[in-house]
Every structure is written in structure tokens, then in C-alpha cells.
Amino acid sequence: MVRTAVASIIAALILFSGPASASDKLQKHLEDILKRMDPATRLEQVCDAEAMKRINRDNRELRIDRSVVSAITEPRVKGDTLSGSGAAFRSRGKWYQYSFTCKATPDRLRVISFEYKVGHEIPEAQWSQHGLYQ
């Protein structure tokens, strides 16, 4: 339930193009939901959201609607930094691998820095083994 709510709010934050005050309200709502999560889950969720936002912003041909930082391999945690090479995002019904480093604030509610590199398309035959779906 909480993850579904977070996904909906994340999508709204990424796609929202209205006034800053409305976007600020969505950010506050997202933070309220994140505060109810344990710190590890919160870090993963905030990094998933940042991946969607950054990759969509930097690559206009992509339309990312889902990111899973732990799709292929578990990411590494060091303090408030999450990094990995086995993340995946979905764009236009296809999944792509990516690697990333995501540094969050100590409360893990916002991202301070995010670096990524988009990798190859993940063949549909491999989706089920990684828990990916259409």
C-alpha cells in the first residue's frame, strides 16, 4: 500500500509541470509517506524516485514510469549513499539496466547527488527472473 502510494506520488512529481507551490505540496506529501518507512526502504525509494526524475530529464526519448534499484543485484549501502550496477528502469514497455550512485540527506528524505549510466535493454525472457513485468 505504501509503495503504491509512493509510486503514484513519484510519478506525479516527475510529470507535474504546474506552479512551484503545487510541486512543493507533492514533495511534502512524498516526504510524509517516506517518514513512515524504515531508513533502508526510505533510501531505496528516494533513490528510485531520483533515478526516474533524472533519467527522464536527461533523456527526452525515454519515458520512465518505474525504477527498481535492486532489480538484478542488491545495491551497496555506505552511510546515506546507495550504489549499484544492477538497477533497472522501464520505459515504453521495455526494461533497461543502469548503474548508479545516490547520496541522500541524513534523514534520507532528499537526494544530494545522483550519478548514473544507462546500460543495455534487458531481454523480455529475463524479466521474470528479476521480478520485472510489463
C-alpha atoms as an extended CHARMM CRD file, in Angstrom:
* protein
*
       134  EXT
         1         1  MET       CA              0.0000000000        0.0000000000        0.0000000000  PROA      1               0.0000000000
         2         2  VAL       CA              2.6990000000        2.4860000000        0.9930000000  PROA      2               0.0000000000
         3         3  ARG       CA              4.8690000000        1.5600000000       -2.0100000000  PROA      3               0.0000000000
         4         4  THR       CA              1.8670000000        2.0420000000       -4.3330000000  PROA      4               0.0000000000
         5         5  ALA       CA              1.2130000000        5.4660000000       -2.8250000000  PROA      5               0.0000000000
         6         6  VAL       CA              4.8670000000        6.3850000000       -3.1730000000  PROA      6               0.0000000000
         7         7  ALA       CA              4.9150000000        5.2640000000       -6.8140000000  PROA      7               0.0000000000
         8         8  SER       CA              1.8560000000        7.4070000000       -7.5780000000  PROA      8               0.0000000000
         9         9  ILE       CA              3.3150000000       10.4610000000       -5.8850000000  PROA      9               0.0000000000
        10        10  ILE       CA              6.6860000000        9.9450000000       -7.5450000000  PROA      10              0.0000000000
        11        11  ALA       CA              5.0440000000        9.7830000000      -10.9590000000  PROA      11              0.0000000000
        12        12  ALA       CA              3.1350000000       12.9750000000      -10.1910000000  PROA      12              0.0000000000
        13        13  LEU       CA              6.3070000000       14.7580000000       -9.0480000000  PROA      13              0.0000000000
        14        14  ILE       CA              8.1660000000       13.7240000000      -12.1750000000  PROA      14              0.0000000000
        15        15  LEU       CA              5.4320000000       14.6050000000      -14.6400000000  PROA      15              0.0000000000
        16        16  PHE       CA              3.9980000000       17.6380000000      -12.8600000000  PROA      16              0.0000000000
        17        17  SER       CA              4.5870000000       20.8740000000      -14.7150000000  PROA      17              0.0000000000
        18        18  GLY       CA              2.4000000000       23.2580000000      -12.7170000000  PROA      18              0.0000000000
        19        19  PRO       CA              3.2520000000       26.0230000000      -10.2640000000  PROA      19              0.0000000000
        20        20  ALA       CA              6.0680000000       25.5080000000       -7.7960000000  PROA      20              0.0000000000
        21        21  SER       CA              3.6680000000       25.6110000000       -4.8260000000  PROA      21              0.0000000000
        22        22  ALA       CA              1.7550000000       22.5590000000       -6.1070000000  PROA      22              0.0000000000
        23        23  SER       CA              5.0040000000       20.7000000000       -6.7320000000  PROA      23              0.0000000000
        24        24  ASP       CA              6.1450000000       21.6390000000       -3.2090000000  PROA      24              0.0000000000
        25        25  LYS       CA              2.9140000000       20.1660000000       -1.8000000000  PROA      25              0.0000000000
        26        26  LEU       CA              3.5360000000       16.8930000000       -3.6560000000  PROA      26              0.0000000000
        27        27  GLN       CA              7.1220000000       16.8140000000       -2.3400000000  PROA      27              0.0000000000
        28        28  LYS       CA              5.8350000000       17.3460000000        1.2210000000  PROA      28              0.0000000000
        29        29  HSD       CA              3.3000000000       14.5430000000        0.7730000000  PROA      29              0.0000000000
        30        30  LEU       CA              6.0240000000       12.2230000000       -0.5260000000  PROA      30              0.0000000000
        31        31  GLU       CA              8.2140000000       13.0660000000        2.4630000000  PROA      31              0.0000000000
        32        32  ASP       CA              5.3170000000       12.3370000000        4.8470000000  PROA      32              0.0000000000
        33        33  ILE       CA              4.9610000000        8.8670000000        3.3130000000  PROA      33              0.0000000000
        34        34  LEU       CA              8.7290000000        8.2650000000        3.3220000000  PROA      34              0.0000000000
        35        35  LYS       CA              8.9120000000        9.1280000000        7.0390000000  PROA      35              0.0000000000
        36        36  ARG       CA              6.7020000000        6.1020000000        7.7740000000  PROA      36              0.0000000000
        37        37  MET       CA              9.2560000000        3.7430000000        6.2010000000  PROA      37              0.0000000000
        38        38  ASP       CA             12.3020000000        2.2120000000        7.8120000000  PROA      38              0.0000000000
        39        39  PRO       CA             15.5310000000        4.0430000000        6.8370000000  PROA      39              0.0000000000
        40        40  ALA       CA             16.7380000000        1.3300000000        4.4130000000  PROA      40              0.0000000000
        41        41  THR       CA             13.4560000000        1.2730000000        2.4870000000  PROA      41              0.0000000000
        42        42  ARG       CA             13.3210000000        5.0670000000        2.5330000000  PROA      42              0.0000000000
        43        43  LEU       CA             16.7940000000        5.3090000000        0.9670000000  PROA      43              0.0000000000
        44        44  GLU       CA             15.8580000000        2.8580000000       -1.7760000000  PROA      44              0.0000000000
        45        45  GLN       CA             12.5980000000        4.6640000000       -2.5420000000  PROA      45              0.0000000000
        46        46  VAL       CA             14.1140000000        8.1470000000       -2.6260000000  PROA      46              0.0000000000
        47        47  CYS       CA             16.8680000000        6.8850000000       -4.9650000000  PROA      47              0.0000000000
        48        48  ASP       CA             14.3050000000        5.1470000000       -7.2200000000  PROA      48              0.0000000000
        49        49  ALA       CA             12.3870000000        8.4260000000       -7.4560000000  PROA      49              0.0000000000
        50        50  GLU       CA             15.5440000000       10.4000000000       -8.2370000000  PROA      50              0.0000000000
        51        51  ALA       CA             16.5450000000        7.8950000000      -10.9310000000  PROA      51              0.0000000000
        52        52  MET       CA             13.2070000000        8.3380000000      -12.6650000000  PROA      52              0.0000000000
        53        53  LYS       CA             13.3870000000       12.1180000000      -12.4260000000  PROA      53              0.0000000000
        54        54  ARG       CA             16.9910000000       12.4640000000      -13.6200000000  PROA      54              0.0000000000
        55        55  ILE       CA             16.9330000000        9.8910000000      -16.4020000000  PROA      55              0.0000000000
        56        56  ASN       CA             13.6460000000       11.2710000000      -17.7730000000  PROA      56              0.0000000000
        57        57  ARG       CA             15.0310000000       14.8080000000      -17.6450000000  PROA      57              0.0000000000
        58        58  ASP       CA             18.3320000000       13.8990000000      -19.3200000000  PROA      58              0.0000000000
        59        59  ASN       CA             16.9310000000       11.5500000000      -21.9850000000  PROA      59              0.0000000000
        60        60  ARG       CA             13.8210000000       13.0230000000      -23.6050000000  PROA      60              0.0000000000
        61        61  GLU       CA             13.2850000000        9.9230000000      -25.7770000000  PROA      61              0.0000000000
        62        62  LEU       CA             12.7310000000        7.8350000000      -22.6510000000  PROA      62              0.0000000000
        63        63  ARG       CA              9.5120000000        7.8630000000      -20.6410000000  PROA      63              0.0000000000
        64        64  ILE       CA             10.4040000000        6.0920000000      -17.4310000000  PROA      64              0.0000000000
        65        65  ASP       CA              7.4710000000        5.0170000000      -15.3070000000  PROA      65              0.0000000000
        66        66  ARG       CA              9.2300000000        2.5760000000      -12.9630000000  PROA      66              0.0000000000
        67        67  SER       CA             12.6820000000        2.1330000000      -11.4270000000  PROA      67              0.0000000000
        68        68  VAL       CA             13.9780000000       -0.7120000000       -9.2780000000  PROA      68              0.0000000000
        69        69  VAL       CA             17.4430000000       -0.1010000000       -7.8530000000  PROA      69              0.0000000000
        70        70  SER       CA             17.6040000000       -3.7070000000       -6.6110000000  PROA      70              0.0000000000
        71        71  ALA       CA             16.3010000000       -5.4230000000       -9.7750000000  PROA      71              0.0000000000
        72        72  ILE       CA             19.2920000000       -7.5010000000      -10.9070000000  PROA      72              0.0000000000
        73        73  THR       CA             21.6520000000       -7.2070000000       -7.9420000000  PROA      73              0.0000000000
        74        74  GLU       CA             21.3140000000       -5.7140000000       -4.4800000000  PROA      74              0.0000000000
        75        75  PRO       CA             22.7770000000       -2.2260000000       -4.2210000000  PROA      75              0.0000000000
        76        76  ARG       CA             25.5050000000       -1.3850000000       -1.7000000000  PROA      76              0.0000000000
        77        77  VAL       CA             24.8410000000        0.9180000000        1.2220000000  PROA      77              0.0000000000
        78        78  LYS       CA             27.5410000000        3.0490000000        2.8070000000  PROA      78              0.0000000000
        79        79  GLY       CA             26.1350000000        5.5900000000        5.2330000000  PROA      79              0.0000000000
        80        80  ASP       CA             23.4990000000        7.5400000000        3.3290000000  PROA      80              0.0000000000
        81        81  THR       CA             24.8350000000        6.5080000000       -0.0940000000  PROA      81              0.0000000000
        82        82  LEU       CA             23.2930000000        3.7480000000       -2.1900000000  PROA      82              0.0000000000
        83        83  SER       CA             25.1320000000        2.4600000000       -5.2710000000  PROA      83              0.0000000000
        84        84  GLY       CA             24.8440000000       -0.4560000000       -7.6300000000  PROA      84              0.0000000000
        85        85  SER       CA             25.1890000000       -1.7750000000      -11.1450000000  PROA      85              0.0000000000
        86        86  GLY       CA             22.0900000000       -3.9780000000      -11.2180000000  PROA      86              0.0000000000
        87        87  ALA       CA             19.2870000000       -1.4270000000      -11.2790000000  PROA      87              0.0000000000
        88        88  ALA       CA             16.5590000000       -1.3700000000      -13.9310000000  PROA      88              0.0000000000
        89        89  PHE       CA             14.0300000000        1.1060000000      -15.2660000000  PROA      89              0.0000000000
        90        90  ARG       CA             11.0080000000        0.6490000000      -17.5190000000  PROA      90              0.0000000000
        91        91  SER       CA             10.4180000000        2.9280000000      -20.4960000000  PROA      91              0.0000000000
        92        92  ARG       CA              7.7380000000        2.4290000000      -23.1470000000  PROA      92              0.0000000000
        93        93  GLY       CA              7.1550000000       -1.1590000000      -22.0230000000  PROA      93              0.0000000000
        94        94  LYS       CA             10.8300000000       -2.1920000000      -22.1140000000  PROA      94              0.0000000000
        95        95  TRP       CA             13.2840000000       -2.6150000000      -19.2430000000  PROA      95              0.0000000000
        96        96  TYR       CA             16.8290000000       -1.2570000000      -19.2560000000  PROA      96              0.0000000000
        97        97  GLN       CA             19.7270000000       -1.8820000000      -16.8900000000  PROA      97              0.0000000000
        98        98  TYR       CA             21.5290000000        1.0240000000      -15.2550000000  PROA      98              0.0000000000
        99        99  SER       CA             24.2360000000        1.6430000000      -12.6870000000  PROA      99              0.0000000000
       100       100  PHE       CA             24.0640000000        4.4760000000      -10.1840000000  PROA      100             0.0000000000
       101       101  THR       CA             25.3840000000        6.2240000000       -7.0970000000  PROA      101             0.0000000000
       102       102  CYS       CA             22.8200000000        8.0610000000       -4.9960000000  PROA      102             0.0000000000
       103       103  LYS       CA             23.7380000000       10.1710000000       -1.9510000000  PROA      103             0.0000000000
       104       104  ALA       CA             20.8490000000       11.2130000000        0.2920000000  PROA      104             0.0000000000
       105       105  THR       CA             20.4590000000       13.5940000000        3.1960000000  PROA      105             0.0000000000
       106       106  PRO       CA             20.9700000000       12.0030000000        6.6490000000  PROA      106             0.0000000000
       107       107  ASP       CA             17.1850000000       11.7150000000        7.1200000000  PROA      107             0.0000000000
       108       108  ARG       CA             17.0220000000       10.0370000000        3.6830000000  PROA      108             0.0000000000
       109       109  LEU       CA             14.1570000000       12.2370000000        2.5140000000  PROA      109             0.0000000000
       110       110  ARG       CA             16.0040000000       14.0150000000       -0.3120000000  PROA      110             0.0000000000
       111       111  VAL       CA             18.8400000000       13.2670000000       -2.7030000000  PROA      111             0.0000000000
       112       112  ILE       CA             22.0080000000       15.3720000000       -2.5600000000  PROA      112             0.0000000000
       113       113  SER       CA             23.7010000000       13.8840000000       -5.6230000000  PROA      113             0.0000000000
       114       114  PHE       CA             22.8530000000       11.2560000000       -8.2140000000  PROA      114             0.0000000000
       115       115  GLU       CA             25.0640000000        9.8230000000      -10.9430000000  PROA      115             0.0000000000
       116       116  TYR       CA             24.0340000000        7.0980000000      -13.3620000000  PROA      116             0.0000000000
       117       117  LYS       CA             24.9210000000        5.2830000000      -16.5540000000  PROA      117             0.0000000000
       118       118  VAL       CA             22.2810000000        3.6330000000      -18.7290000000  PROA      118             0.0000000000
       119       119  GLY       CA             23.1950000000        0.1440000000      -19.8570000000  PROA      119             0.0000000000
       120       120  HSD       CA             21.6330000000       -2.3800000000      -22.1900000000  PROA      120             0.0000000000
       121       121  GLU       CA             17.9990000000       -3.3310000000      -22.7450000000  PROA      121             0.0000000000
       122       122  ILE       CA             17.0470000000       -6.3520000000      -20.6280000000  PROA      122             0.0000000000
       123       123  PRO       CA             15.5990000000       -9.1280000000      -22.8270000000  PROA      123             0.0000000000
       124       124  GLU       CA             11.9720000000       -9.9510000000      -22.0340000000  PROA      124             0.0000000000
       125       125  ALA       CA             12.9540000000      -13.5810000000      -21.4350000000  PROA      125             0.0000000000
       126       126  GLN       CA             14.8920000000      -12.3950000000      -18.3380000000  PROA      126             0.0000000000
       127       127  TRP       CA             12.1860000000      -10.1820000000      -16.8430000000  PROA      127             0.0000000000
       128       128  SER       CA             10.5480000000      -12.8080000000      -14.6340000000  PROA      128             0.0000000000
       129       129  GLN       CA             13.8450000000      -13.9060000000      -13.0360000000  PROA      129             0.0000000000
       130       130  HSD       CA             14.3740000000      -10.2940000000      -11.9040000000  PROA      130             0.0000000000
       131       131  GLY       CA             10.7590000000       -9.6400000000      -10.8510000000  PROA      131             0.0000000000
       132       132  LEU       CA             10.2020000000       -7.2390000000      -13.7280000000  PROA      132             0.0000000000
       133       133  TYR       CA              6.8460000000       -7.0300000000      -15.5060000000  PROA      133             0.0000000000
       134       134  GLN       CA              5.1490000000       -5.4370000000      -18.4940000000  PROA      134             0.0000000000
